[in-house]
Amino acid sequence: MVWQTALPRGRVPAIAALLVVLALLPGSPAAAQGRGIEVGPLFGLFVPTSTLAESSFPSVEGETITTSVEQRSAVALGARATGWLGERVGIEGEFTWAASLVRTSVSPSVLAASATTSTGSSAVWLASASLLYGLPLAHHTAALYLKAGPALVGRTGADALTYVAGGTEVGVLAGVGFRYRLAPGASLRVDVEDAVSCPGVGDATTGADAVCRTQSNLVLSTGVSFALGARR
């Protein structure tokens, strides 16, 4: 089995530049979070941006058969709980689930010269624990924040587990978000997160070695968070 764990070129410098610019933004005391706990639902879109697995093996006719497996984009649902420890720093636990189907492509097909595709049932879940750092904007009801921390990525369904050993991967989550206060005790959240992981992949059907690429599990979400009790 060949492992490829390098992140896509160009992404790291762009993210680093964004973090530097945001970190240099002037802060506003009026946008301070204050201490407290917030909980709320989230919904959005799960967008896998890389192929889950690829494998190649020779056929009896001497051709090379290539199988490609990828997760499909799907609606994402979940919930989060956030504890603000001070004016700008917080910790957050989040769980997201998406009914992401698995698409398998075989090229060339054993029945035709062109590739064939099939779709199987599957789902993906993500659980993370993140550190948040708030970056207040000039408007006192809005704020940007950065988030990063460890994550677990799980894949369920017989079609996914044919290729993914164990079904659960340890990864790293990084993201950026926007928070807008709608009313006392209620805030609108918009988040963009990327959980990067690399599962152990092998075709249990053929026994052929497969190529495991770094998985980029992008989640675009929104939701309303509600404060529990009075802020301090």
C-alpha positions as CSV (number, residue, x, y, z in Angstrom):
1,M,0.0,0.0,0.0
2,V,1.3,3.4,-0.9
3,W,0.6,6.3,1.4
4,Q,0.4,10.0,0.2
5,T,0.0,12.4,3.0
6,A,1.2,15.7,1.6
7,L,-1.3,18.6,1.7
8,P,-2.2,20.2,-1.6
9,R,0.4,22.8,-2.7
10,G,-0.6,26.4,-2.4
11,R,-3.1,25.8,0.4
12,V,-0.7,26.2,3.3
13,P,0.7,29.6,2.3
14,A,-2.8,31.0,1.6
15,I,-4.1,29.9,5.0
16,A,-1.0,31.3,6.7
17,A,-1.4,34.7,5.0
18,L,-5.1,34.8,6.0
19,L,-4.2,34.1,9.6
20,V,-1.6,36.8,9.7
21,V,-4.0,39.4,8.2
22,L,-6.8,38.5,10.6
23,A,-4.4,38.5,13.6
24,L,-3.4,42.1,12.8
25,L,-6.9,43.4,12.7
26,P,-7.6,45.9,15.5
27,G,-9.7,44.6,18.4
28,S,-12.8,46.3,19.8
29,P,-13.7,45.9,23.5
30,A,-17.4,46.2,22.6
31,A,-17.2,42.9,20.6
32,A,-15.8,40.9,23.5
33,Q,-17.5,37.5,24.0
34,G,-17.5,37.4,27.8
35,R,-17.5,34.2,29.7
36,G,-20.4,31.7,29.2
37,I,-21.7,28.6,27.4
38,E,-23.5,28.5,24.1
39,V,-25.2,25.5,22.5
40,G,-27.0,25.2,19.2
41,P,-27.8,23.1,16.0
42,L,-26.0,23.4,12.7
43,F,-26.8,22.5,9.2
44,G,-25.0,22.9,5.9
45,L,-23.0,21.0,3.3
46,F,-20.4,18.3,3.5
47,V,-18.0,18.6,0.5
48,P,-15.2,16.0,0.2
49,T,-12.5,17.4,-2.1
50,S,-10.3,14.4,-2.7
51,T,-10.6,10.8,-3.9
52,L,-11.0,8.3,-1.1
53,A,-9.0,5.5,-2.7
54,E,-7.6,4.2,-6.0
55,S,-6.3,0.8,-6.9
56,S,-5.0,-0.8,-10.0
57,F,-4.5,-4.5,-11.0
58,P,-4.1,-6.5,-14.2
59,S,-7.0,-8.4,-15.7
60,V,-6.9,-11.8,-17.3
61,E,-6.9,-10.1,-20.7
62,G,-3.7,-8.2,-19.8
63,E,-5.4,-4.8,-19.3
64,T,-4.9,-2.7,-16.2
65,I,-8.2,-2.2,-14.3
66,T,-8.3,1.0,-12.2
67,T,-10.9,1.4,-9.5
68,S,-11.6,4.9,-8.0
69,V,-13.7,5.5,-4.9
70,E,-15.0,8.8,-3.7
71,Q,-17.5,10.2,-1.2
72,R,-20.2,12.4,-2.6
73,S,-21.3,15.9,-1.3
74,A,-24.3,15.8,1.0
75,V,-26.4,17.8,3.4
76,A,-24.8,18.0,6.9
77,L,-26.6,18.1,10.2
78,G,-25.1,18.4,13.7
79,A,-24.7,20.3,16.9
80,R,-22.1,22.3,18.8
81,A,-21.4,23.4,22.4
82,T,-19.0,26.4,23.0
83,G,-17.5,27.6,26.2
84,W,-16.0,31.1,26.2
85,L,-13.2,31.3,28.7
86,G,-12.6,35.0,28.3
87,E,-13.0,37.9,25.9
88,R,-11.7,36.1,22.9
89,V,-10.7,32.6,23.8
90,G,-13.1,29.6,23.8
91,I,-13.3,25.8,23.5
92,E,-15.8,24.0,21.3
93,G,-17.1,20.5,20.8
94,E,-18.9,19.7,17.6
95,F,-20.5,16.7,16.0
96,T,-21.6,16.6,12.3
97,W,-23.3,13.8,10.3
98,A,-23.8,13.6,6.5
99,A,-25.4,10.9,4.4
100,S,-22.6,11.0,1.9
101,L,-22.9,8.2,-0.7
102,V,-19.9,6.3,-2.1
103,R,-19.3,6.4,-5.8
104,T,-17.1,3.7,-7.4
105,S,-15.7,4.0,-10.9
106,V,-14.1,1.1,-12.8
107,S,-12.0,1.9,-16.0
108,P,-12.0,0.2,-18.3
109,S,-15.1,-1.8,-17.6
110,V,-14.9,-5.6,-17.9
111,L,-18.1,-5.3,-20.1
112,A,-17.3,-2.3,-22.2
113,A,-14.3,-0.1,-23.3
114,S,-15.5,2.9,-21.3
115,A,-15.7,3.4,-17.5
116,T,-18.6,2.3,-15.4
117,T,-19.8,3.8,-12.2
118,S,-22.0,2.7,-9.3
119,T,-23.2,4.4,-6.1
120,G,-23.5,2.7,-2.7
121,S,-25.0,3.7,0.6
122,S,-22.7,5.3,3.2
123,A,-22.5,8.1,5.7
124,V,-19.8,10.2,7.2
125,W,-19.6,11.7,10.7
126,L,-17.1,14.2,12.2
127,A,-16.4,14.9,15.9
128,S,-14.0,17.6,16.9
129,A,-12.7,19.5,19.9
130,S,-11.4,23.0,19.0
131,L,-9.7,26.0,20.4
132,L,-11.4,29.3,19.3
133,Y,-9.7,32.7,19.1
134,G,-12.0,35.6,18.4
135,L,-11.1,38.5,16.2
136,P,-13.6,41.4,16.7
137,L,-14.7,43.5,13.8
138,A,-15.4,47.2,13.9
139,H,-19.2,46.5,14.2
140,H,-19.8,45.7,17.9
141,T,-22.4,42.9,17.1
142,A,-20.1,40.9,14.8
143,A,-16.8,39.0,15.2
144,L,-14.5,36.7,13.3
145,Y,-12.9,33.7,14.9
146,L,-10.3,31.1,14.1
147,K,-10.6,27.5,15.3
148,A,-8.3,24.4,15.3
149,G,-8.0,21.1,17.1
150,P,-8.1,17.3,16.9
151,A,-10.9,15.5,15.0
152,L,-12.3,12.1,14.4
153,V,-13.7,11.2,11.0
154,G,-15.9,8.1,10.8
155,R,-17.3,6.3,7.7
156,T,-20.2,3.8,7.9
157,G,-22.0,1.6,5.4
158,A,-20.9,-1.7,3.8
159,D,-19.9,0.1,0.5
160,A,-17.5,2.4,2.3
161,L,-16.1,-0.2,4.7
162,T,-15.2,-2.4,1.7
163,Y,-12.3,0.1,1.1
164,V,-11.7,1.8,4.5
165,A,-10.2,-0.4,7.3
166,G,-11.8,0.3,10.7
167,G,-14.0,3.1,9.5
168,T,-12.6,5.7,12.0
169,E,-9.7,8.1,11.3
170,V,-7.8,10.5,13.5
171,G,-7.3,13.9,11.9
172,V,-6.9,17.7,12.4
173,L,-9.6,20.3,12.0
174,A,-9.0,23.9,11.1
175,G,-11.5,26.6,10.2
176,V,-12.7,30.2,10.3
177,G,-16.1,31.5,11.3
178,F,-18.3,34.5,11.6
179,R,-20.6,35.3,14.5
180,Y,-23.4,37.9,14.5
181,R,-25.5,38.7,17.6
182,L,-29.2,38.5,16.6
183,A,-30.5,39.3,20.1
184,P,-29.4,39.0,23.7
185,G,-28.5,35.3,24.2
186,A,-28.8,34.4,20.5
187,S,-26.1,34.6,17.8
188,L,-25.9,33.5,14.1
189,R,-22.9,31.4,13.2
190,V,-21.4,30.8,9.8
191,D,-18.4,28.4,9.7
192,V,-16.0,26.9,7.1
193,E,-14.1,23.9,8.5
194,D,-11.7,21.4,7.0
195,A,-11.1,18.1,8.8
196,V,-7.9,16.5,7.2
197,S,-7.3,12.8,7.7
198,C,-5.8,9.8,6.0
199,P,-7.6,6.5,6.4
200,G,-6.1,3.0,6.0
201,V,-7.5,1.9,2.6
202,G,-7.4,-1.5,0.9
203,D,-9.9,-3.3,-1.3
204,A,-11.3,-6.1,0.7
205,T,-13.0,-7.6,-2.4
206,T,-9.9,-8.1,-4.6
207,G,-7.1,-7.9,-2.0
208,A,-5.3,-5.4,-4.3
209,D,-3.2,-2.6,-2.8
210,A,-4.8,0.8,-3.0
211,V,-3.5,4.4,-2.9
212,C,-4.5,6.4,0.1
213,R,-4.6,10.1,-0.4
214,T,-4.9,12.7,2.3
215,Q,-8.7,13.3,2.8
216,S,-10.0,16.9,2.9
217,N,-13.4,16.8,4.5
218,L,-14.8,20.3,4.0
219,V,-18.0,21.4,5.9
220,L,-19.8,24.6,5.2
221,S,-22.4,25.3,8.0
222,T,-24.6,27.8,9.6
223,G,-26.8,27.8,12.7
224,V,-28.0,29.8,15.7
225,S,-26.2,29.4,19.1
226,F,-28.1,30.1,22.3
227,A,-26.4,31.3,25.6
228,L,-27.1,29.2,28.7
229,G,-27.5,31.5,31.7
230,A,-26.2,35.0,32.2
231,R,-22.8,36.0,30.8
232,R,-20.1,37.2,33.1
